[in-house]
Structures are given as structure tokens and as C-alpha cells.
């Protein structure tokens, strides 16, 4: 059965995926390859399949898709220069009010334009002074839109009794209505508005907390987690499971990796490395003796195909050892301020 892009004469009927495939075909293999470098594996797979299934594209569809892409790029540039209001005004002059609203709506829906843009450009210390007396829910909302490094600095500077409260609220946050965001933005005296699109915006959640806690200093993280373990044990357990993943072993220096490996079972190590990337494998092997490294590699080859569940269990065992050694002060994980090592 031919792909939809081969038969439809109206580009309005194409899905976003089909339009992306048409655009990449129009750009050619060299430019498409550059774009692929910035995409996730699953996105590359979807696009590759869509491109492979596309047989013919009418010149009109190709032109319409390229024009739409150009308009969205133009809108992003205008927003960066003067905000959504400025972009909407210029786009209306160029393409009309309906098209301008449609283009900006697509940008805000895909979260390429987020609320509190001005906040992300503000120094963390200045921002702290600005929001530290706000309600914990307001602080949680704002921090959900910041980069993990910015949010970590602010959480680390909050009074201890507010750190866990704000962290808990971020984790429990799911969707926030445009009206609430608009009200908070008014309080912060910002012009930014993503409310052209009236869809609810997904923010916060456990992953957001994990990013922040992986960035704060260990003392702050420990205090927050200990408080959450008392108040919200299930939430604390969910956060802890996601906090330090096996690939984060790259954050350790050679000395720390060698210390960790002393406590790791060789069978677990072989299984864990079976499902890891080359960079992680290289970091491990260079900290083993040549003989042991060779033995581990032989074990990995001898295993053949393995279940992902077994790989993850082995990796989690090693992660648990790393966390235990960090808690005891024997190793240091490179993270936010305060990690300088004094010998």
C-alpha cells in the first residue's frame, strides 16, 4: 500500500512525521544527515521508515512543506528577538493572522517555546532573591522550567526545611494550566506568554527532580532524600532508582572507578558491560589489569545474546556499590558545587 505522502495532494492532510520526511527528502542526503545527528534514535528510526515508504511527492506538497518549515524557523527567530507578541505581529504582516496564530501555536505546543524564558537567562543568585519568599508551589513551578543546573543552585540555597517541600512539589507536579502559568508570570513581571496555545503544558515530575538532584551538592541531596524517605517513602524510592544510572560511571575519575571495581563481582561486571556503550566499556577496561580486562571481554563474547533484564540488574548492583561508596566518603561523584577534593 503506498504511503500517504504518495497520494495526498493537500499537505494539510499530512501528519507531522510525513511532513518531516518530505522536508528531509527535499533537503537531500547530506543536509538530512546533519539533522539526524541532533535527533533521538527512535526519531531517526521513525523518519527513516517514513522516508523509505515514500515513493513520490508532488512539487506542490514539497513547496508547501518547505514554506511551512521556513515560517516556523522565522517565528523562532522573531520570538528570540522580541518575544511572542513581537513574532505574532511580524508574522501577521507577512502571512495573515490565521497563519501567524497557527505557526506560533505549533511552536508552543511542541514546547520549543517555554514559559519563563526570561528566567532562564537570569543569574541564579538574582533569581533566588526574587523567588525565595514565594509559596513553595510557585517556586516548584518556576524551577520546573529551569535547566537542572539552575534549579540545583536555587534548591541548594533554599532553607533546609523548604528544600524537601519544593522537591516534593516538583515531583508531584504533572500538568499546569495556562491560566496558572500566566498568573505566576504576572507576579514575576514578565512579558513572556506561551498561552497562544491553550493546551495544558507537561512539566515537573520525577524525572525533573532526578535531573536537579543529580546536579546539587551531595549534602543538599542527602538532606532532601532523607526528608522524602520519611514523608513520602514511595516517591523517595522512585527518585532513588532513577538518580544515578550505570552510564554515569563516566562521572568518576580513574581512582574512584578502580575503588568501585574492587567490590564488583566479575560476573556482574561482564553482564553489565554487555549492554553498555563503548565509552563506558573503555573507562572500565583501562582501569583493569590487562589480564582481567581480557578475561572480562572473553566472558562477554562467550555469553552471546543476553536478556536486557539481566543486564539492568547487573548494572543496578554496580550502581548500588557506587552509591554506598559515595555515602561512606570513599569516592566522589562529580556534581554541583562543593565537590572539591582535599587530600
Wavefront OBJ file of the C-alpha trace (Angstrom):
o trace
v 0.000 0.000 0.000
v 1.537 3.378 -0.975
v 2.468 5.853 1.709
v 0.024 8.696 2.369
v 2.525 11.194 1.012
v 2.422 9.481 -2.387
v -1.298 10.011 -2.942
v -2.377 13.089 -0.997
v -2.482 16.277 -2.958
v -3.088 18.535 0.058
v -0.200 18.944 2.502
v -2.738 19.796 5.222
v -3.641 16.100 5.275
v -0.079 15.008 6.036
v 0.964 14.131 9.573
v 3.889 15.864 11.246
v 6.035 12.772 10.644
v 5.156 12.716 6.953
v 5.960 16.416 6.597
v 9.319 15.858 8.300
v 10.064 13.034 5.862
v 9.120 15.241 2.888
v 11.360 18.028 4.182
v 14.351 15.708 4.626
v 13.873 14.281 1.141
v 13.731 17.812 -0.261
v 16.897 18.818 1.612
v 18.883 15.880 0.252
v 21.034 13.234 1.969
v 23.929 15.448 3.091
v 21.820 18.064 4.890
v 19.477 15.376 6.246
v 22.459 13.541 7.747
v 23.413 16.697 9.660
v 19.882 16.947 11.057
v 19.874 13.272 12.086
v 22.836 13.944 14.374
v 20.540 16.029 16.604
v 17.681 13.502 16.794
v 16.968 10.645 19.199
v 17.370 7.055 17.985
v 13.615 6.402 17.952
v 13.034 9.613 15.940
v 15.664 8.553 13.404
v 14.037 5.119 13.091
v 10.569 6.615 12.552
v 11.811 9.103 9.959
v 13.937 6.544 8.131
v 10.948 4.199 7.841
v 8.705 7.049 6.658
v 11.264 8.165 4.055
v 11.704 4.582 2.855
v 7.934 4.235 2.397
v 7.600 7.499 0.487
v 7.570 6.873 -3.250
v 6.616 10.146 -4.955
v 5.924 13.686 -3.776
v 4.163 16.302 -5.854
v 6.095 19.555 -6.370
v 3.220 21.431 -4.704
v 3.419 19.361 -1.498
v 7.192 19.751 -1.398
v 6.911 23.519 -1.801
v 4.180 23.807 0.850
v 6.147 21.776 3.405
v 9.317 23.816 2.811
v 7.321 27.041 3.194
v 5.802 25.835 6.460
v 9.239 24.923 7.774
v 10.556 28.337 6.768
v 7.680 30.084 8.556
v 8.319 28.162 11.774
v 12.049 28.981 11.617
v 11.171 32.621 11.036
v 8.796 32.590 14.010
v 11.504 31.143 16.267
v 13.871 33.897 15.192
v 11.282 36.615 15.864
v 10.454 35.139 19.278
v 14.138 35.090 20.212
v 14.470 38.725 19.143
v 11.407 40.212 20.791
v 9.073 37.651 22.340
v 5.852 36.031 21.165
v 3.938 39.306 20.822
v 6.601 40.710 18.507
v 6.716 37.474 16.492
v 2.932 37.371 16.150
v 2.846 40.961 14.893
v 5.517 40.365 12.231
v 4.063 37.049 11.124
v 0.593 38.587 10.791
v 2.030 41.241 8.460
v 3.745 38.563 6.359
v 1.265 35.681 6.342
v -2.006 36.913 7.887
v -3.451 36.476 11.390
v -4.731 32.900 10.953
v -1.418 31.600 9.653
v 0.524 33.516 12.326
v -1.607 32.002 15.089
v -1.175 28.528 13.593
v 2.620 28.818 13.349
v 3.064 30.162 16.889
v 0.610 27.588 18.207
v 2.731 24.787 16.762
v 5.837 26.192 18.396
v 4.285 26.446 21.854
v 2.593 23.045 21.542
v 5.927 21.346 20.869
v 7.476 23.182 23.844
v 10.098 24.776 21.614
v 8.950 27.967 23.303
v 8.540 27.574 27.050
v 7.213 29.872 29.741
v 9.637 31.817 31.925
v 12.145 32.291 29.082
v 13.405 35.444 30.792
v 14.010 33.448 33.993
v 16.377 31.035 32.251
v 18.524 33.998 31.234
v 18.648 35.376 34.781
v 21.553 34.770 37.144
v 20.602 32.065 39.672
v 21.624 34.218 42.669
v 19.448 37.103 41.469
v 16.576 34.742 40.774
v 16.873 33.262 44.261
v 16.461 36.708 45.815
v 13.451 37.213 43.622
v 11.555 33.995 44.408
v 12.780 32.709 47.781
v 9.824 34.235 49.659
v 7.252 32.883 47.208
v 4.966 29.973 48.081
v 6.740 26.584 47.677
v 4.290 25.633 44.901
v 5.209 28.787 42.968
v 8.917 28.063 43.406
v 8.352 24.470 42.257
v 6.534 25.676 39.141
v 9.346 28.079 38.210
v 12.131 25.552 38.887
v 10.369 23.013 36.654
v 11.094 25.269 33.691
v 14.745 25.924 34.547
v 17.768 23.910 33.480
v 18.783 21.290 36.081
v 21.950 23.247 36.919
v 19.993 26.465 37.587
v 17.338 24.662 39.614
v 20.021 22.826 41.602
v 21.729 26.066 42.602
v 18.458 27.553 43.806
v 17.300 24.447 45.698
v 20.707 24.204 47.346
v 20.396 27.796 48.579
v 16.870 27.435 49.987
v 16.421 26.922 53.748
v 16.657 23.178 54.574
v 13.004 22.969 55.616
v 11.916 24.245 52.190
v 14.261 22.106 50.077
v 12.372 18.842 50.511
v 8.981 20.590 50.286
v 9.810 22.212 46.937
v 11.399 18.994 45.620
v 8.285 17.007 46.562
v 6.041 19.512 44.813
v 8.125 19.332 41.606
v 7.930 15.540 41.628
v 4.166 15.553 42.170
v 3.536 18.213 39.545
v 2.029 16.899 36.335
v 0.147 19.468 34.277
v -0.323 23.151 34.933
v -2.996 25.200 33.205
v -2.076 28.216 31.081
v -4.076 30.422 33.469
v -1.878 29.456 36.428
v 1.294 29.977 34.404
v 0.023 33.372 33.270
v -0.700 34.404 36.851
v 2.782 33.406 38.036
v 4.371 35.193 35.085
v 2.443 38.333 36.048
v 3.831 38.091 39.565
v 7.319 37.802 38.082
v 6.585 40.797 35.836
v 7.365 39.048 32.586
v 6.106 39.696 29.088
v 6.583 36.105 28.024
v 3.440 34.199 27.193
v 3.048 30.750 25.748
v -0.677 30.982 26.132
v -1.481 31.436 22.447
v -1.836 27.680 22.676
v -4.408 26.738 25.297
v -3.221 23.141 25.713
v -2.007 22.124 29.129
v 1.754 22.041 29.473
v 3.525 18.965 30.851
v 6.115 19.936 33.438
v 7.794 18.708 36.590
v 7.570 15.071 37.589
v 10.095 12.610 38.986
v 12.480 12.936 36.020
v 12.710 16.672 36.619
v 13.600 16.070 40.275
v 16.198 13.451 39.313
v 17.924 15.911 36.955
v 18.045 18.504 39.731
v 19.204 16.147 42.479
v 21.918 14.712 40.245
v 23.265 18.260 39.982
v 23.011 19.613 43.545
v 25.821 19.038 46.027
v 25.735 15.762 47.941
v 24.808 17.383 51.272
v 21.690 19.009 49.839
v 20.703 15.838 48.007
v 21.127 13.727 51.144
v 19.010 16.085 53.257
v 16.215 16.167 50.676
v 16.195 12.398 50.207
v 16.223 11.693 53.954
v 13.244 14.014 54.422
v 11.356 12.468 51.500
v 12.047 8.958 52.826
v 10.178 9.928 55.992
v 7.353 11.921 54.396
v 6.974 10.177 51.008
v 8.832 6.817 51.086
v 7.395 5.565 47.776
v 8.323 8.785 45.988
v 11.816 8.697 47.531
v 12.274 5.116 46.298
v 11.160 6.050 42.772
v 13.556 9.001 42.682
v 16.472 6.965 44.050
v 16.040 4.289 41.375
v 16.452 6.888 38.629
v 19.121 9.077 40.155
v 22.449 7.513 39.211
v 22.412 5.258 36.177
v 25.203 2.918 35.140
v 26.392 5.175 32.307
v 27.071 7.881 34.905
v 30.165 5.909 35.880
v 31.848 8.270 33.416
v 31.459 10.966 36.093
v 34.003 9.107 38.239
v 37.732 9.618 37.963
v 40.071 6.658 37.416
v 40.868 6.291 41.102
v 37.182 6.112 42.016
v 36.468 3.577 39.255
v 39.319 1.378 40.494
v 37.891 1.546 44.029
v 34.433 0.577 42.789
v 35.765 -2.340 40.744
v 37.375 -3.856 43.825
v 33.885 -4.520 45.222
v 32.277 -5.668 41.951
v 31.773 -9.329 41.083
v 33.417 -10.186 37.746
v 30.282 -11.942 36.530
v 28.161 -8.864 37.258
v 30.734 -6.677 35.535
v 30.711 -8.811 32.365
v 26.915 -8.782 32.248
v 26.706 -5.024 32.945
v 29.233 -4.159 30.235
v 27.450 -6.398 27.732
v 24.707 -3.793 27.480
v 26.795 -0.624 27.809
v 28.295 1.737 25.244
v 31.894 1.761 24.041
v 32.762 4.837 26.115
v 31.719 3.147 29.363
v 33.485 -0.086 28.421
v 36.672 1.817 27.646
v 36.518 3.658 31.004
v 36.213 0.316 32.810
v 38.786 -1.657 30.834
v 41.510 0.961 31.194
v 41.158 0.651 34.982
v 41.526 -3.137 34.989
v 44.705 -5.147 34.627
v 45.315 -6.337 31.066
v 44.745 -9.916 32.156
v 41.424 -9.193 33.902
v 40.234 -6.934 31.072
v 40.964 -9.697 28.594
v 39.092 -12.209 30.751
v 36.035 -9.935 31.031
v 35.999 -9.412 27.251
v 36.153 -13.178 26.706
v 33.252 -13.661 29.123
v 31.209 -11.065 27.235
v 31.890 -12.785 23.887
v 31.111 -16.207 25.348
v 27.745 -15.028 26.738
v 26.151 -14.466 23.360
v 22.736 -12.728 23.409
v 21.547 -11.795 26.907
v 18.272 -10.524 28.346
v 18.073 -6.782 28.937
v 16.592 -7.518 32.363
v 19.771 -9.384 33.388
v 21.953 -6.548 32.112
v 19.945 -3.948 34.040
v 20.079 -5.998 37.239
v 23.869 -6.326 36.992
v 24.232 -2.616 36.278
v 21.995 -1.754 39.238
v 24.181 -3.852 41.562
v 27.201 -1.801 40.492
v 25.262 1.449 40.866
v 24.331 0.412 44.421
v 28.010 -0.167 45.201
v 28.858 3.278 43.814
v 26.179 4.950 45.941
v 27.342 3.068 49.034
v 30.958 4.127 48.498
v 29.880 7.730 47.943
v 27.853 7.702 51.144
v 30.886 6.461 53.068
v 33.048 9.187 51.517
v 35.392 6.746 49.761
v 34.630 8.124 46.306
v 33.302 11.412 44.941
v 30.822 11.758 42.080
v 31.423 14.901 40.068
v 28.369 17.127 40.581
v 27.419 20.675 41.618
v 29.427 22.930 43.967
v 31.269 21.618 46.981
v 32.858 18.594 45.340
v 36.418 19.818 45.500
v 38.656 17.062 46.801
v 41.031 17.923 49.638
v 43.865 15.456 50.112
l 1 2 3 4 5 6 7 8 9 10 11 12 13 14 15 16 17 18 19 20 21 22 23 24 25 26 27 28 29 30 31 32 33 34 35 36 37 38 39 40 41 42 43 44 45 46 47 48 49 50 51 52 53 54 55 56 57 58 59 60 61 62 63 64 65 66 67 68 69 70 71 72 73 74 75 76 77 78 79 80 81 82 83 84 85 86 87 88 89 90 91 92 93 94 95 96 97 98 99 100 101 102 103 104 105 106 107 108 109 110 111 112 113 114 115 116 117 118 119 120 121 122 123 124 125 126 127 128 129 130 131 132 133 134 135 136 137 138 139 140 141 142 143 144 145 146 147 148 149 150 151 152 153 154 155 156 157 158 159 160 161 162 163 164 165 166 167 168 169 170 171 172 173 174 175 176 177 178 179 180 181 182 183 184 185 186 187 188 189 190 191 192 193 194 195 196 197 198 199 200 201 202 203 204 205 206 207 208 209 210 211 212 213 214 215 216 217 218 219 220 221 222 223 224 225 226 227 228 229 230 231 232 233 234 235 236 237 238 239 240 241 242 243 244 245 246 247 248 249 250 251 252 253 254 255 256 257 258 259 260 261 262 263 264 265 266 267 268 269 270 271 272 273 274 275 276 277 278 279 280 281 282 283 284 285 286 287 288 289 290 291 292 293 294 295 296 297 298 299 300 301 302 303 304 305 306 307 308 309 310 311 312 313 314 315 316 317 318 319 320 321 322 323 324 325 326 327 328 329 330 331 332 333 334 335 336 337 338 339 340 341 342 343
